[in-house]
Amino acid sequence: MATVKVDMRMCDKTATVTVKLREDGDLDVKIESDCSDVAAYGRNLTKITMNDVIDYGASAINSMENRQNLSPHCLVPSAVFDAAWLELGMISKSLVKKVRMSTVEFTDENGELLKD
């Protein structure tokens, strides 16, 4: 089982994505969130296949049918990929333990972080 936490500071919402490999090779997906749109996405996306994990363009993770009202900047679909890759051994657990998180930073034209 692999779990990824998402802290969406832009909308002040959080989510937890858990992916678990099943005996048949598919993966169960559980998404919990205080965002109603992400919760709906989680109700739509409860199982994915190996093809969903490796074929980004055709993946159920990205399908508009499942994403519905998620905004383009929502990090939860990426978290589903991350959790699935981790569960399948496609991301090194030792690397994940070392880096602990990934970030998105907003900068000005000089590469400096935006400030108030």
C-alpha positions in Angstrom: 0.0 0.0 0.0 1.3 3.5 -0.9 -0.2 6.8 0.4 0.4 10.3 -0.8 -0.8 13.4 1.0 -1.7 16.6 -1.0 -1.8 20.1 0.5 -3.4 22.4 -2.1 -2.6 25.8 -0.6 -4.2 27.7 -3.5 -7.6 26.4 -2.5 -6.9 25.6 1.1 -7.9 21.9 0.7 -6.2 18.7 1.4 -6.4 15.1 0.1 -5.0 11.7 0.9 -4.6 9.2 -1.9 -4.0 5.5 -1.1 -3.3 2.9 -3.8 -3.1 -0.8 -3.1 -2.1 -3.6 -5.6 -4.7 -6.3 -5.9 -4.0 -10.0 -6.6 -5.4 -9.6 -10.1 -2.9 -6.9 -11.0 -5.3 -4.0 -10.8 -5.0 -1.3 -8.1 -7.6 -0.1 -5.7 -7.7 3.6 -5.2 -9.0 5.5 -2.2 -9.2 9.3 -2.1 -10.2 11.2 0.9 -10.5 15.0 0.8 -12.2 18.0 2.3 -12.9 19.2 -1.3 -16.2 18.2 -2.7 -14.8 18.0 -6.2 -11.9 15.8 -5.2 -14.3 13.6 -3.1 -16.4 13.2 -6.3 -13.3 12.3 -8.3 -12.5 9.7 -5.6 -15.9 8.2 -5.9 -15.4 7.9 -9.7 -11.9 6.5 -9.5 -11.8 3.5 -7.2 -9.8 1.1 -9.4 -7.1 1.5 -12.0 -5.3 -0.8 -14.3 -1.6 -1.1 -15.1 -2.4 0.6 -18.4 -3.8 3.6 -16.5 -0.5 3.9 -14.7 1.7 3.7 -17.8 -0.4 5.4 -20.5 -0.8 9.0 -19.3 -2.9 10.2 -22.2 -5.4 7.3 -22.2 -5.5 6.9 -18.4 -8.7 6.8 -16.4 -6.8 9.0 -13.9 -6.9 11.8 -16.4 -10.2 11.1 -18.2 -12.6 14.0 -18.2 -15.4 11.6 -17.2 -13.6 11.0 -13.9 -12.0 14.5 -13.4 -15.3 16.3 -14.0 -15.0 19.6 -12.0 -11.3 19.3 -11.0 -9.4 22.4 -12.0 -6.3 21.9 -14.2 -4.0 22.9 -11.3 -5.4 20.3 -8.9 -2.5 18.0 -7.8 -4.7 15.0 -6.8 -4.5 13.2 -10.2 -0.7 13.5 -10.1 -0.8 12.1 -6.5 -2.7 9.1 -7.8 0.1 8.5 -10.4 2.7 8.9 -7.6 1.0 6.5 -5.2 0.5 3.9 -8.0 4.1 4.2 -9.2 5.3 3.9 -5.6 3.1 0.8 -5.0 4.3 -0.8 -8.1 8.0 -0.1 -7.4 8.3 2.3 -10.3 9.5 5.0 -7.9 12.2 4.0 -5.4 11.0 3.9 -1.8 14.5 5.0 -0.6 14.3 8.0 -2.9 10.9 8.9 -1.6 12.1 8.6 2.0 15.0 10.9 1.1 13.1 13.6 -0.7 9.8 13.3 1.3 7.9 15.7 -0.9 7.7 17.6 -4.2 6.7 21.2 -4.5 5.4 23.7 -7.0 6.7 27.2 -6.6 5.4 30.4 -8.3 8.1 32.8 -9.4 8.5 36.1 -11.2 10.4 36.5 -14.5 13.7 36.5 -12.7 13.0 33.2 -11.0 12.5 34.8 -7.6 9.6 33.5 -5.4 6.5 35.7 -5.6 5.9 37.7 -2.4 3.1 39.6 -0.9 
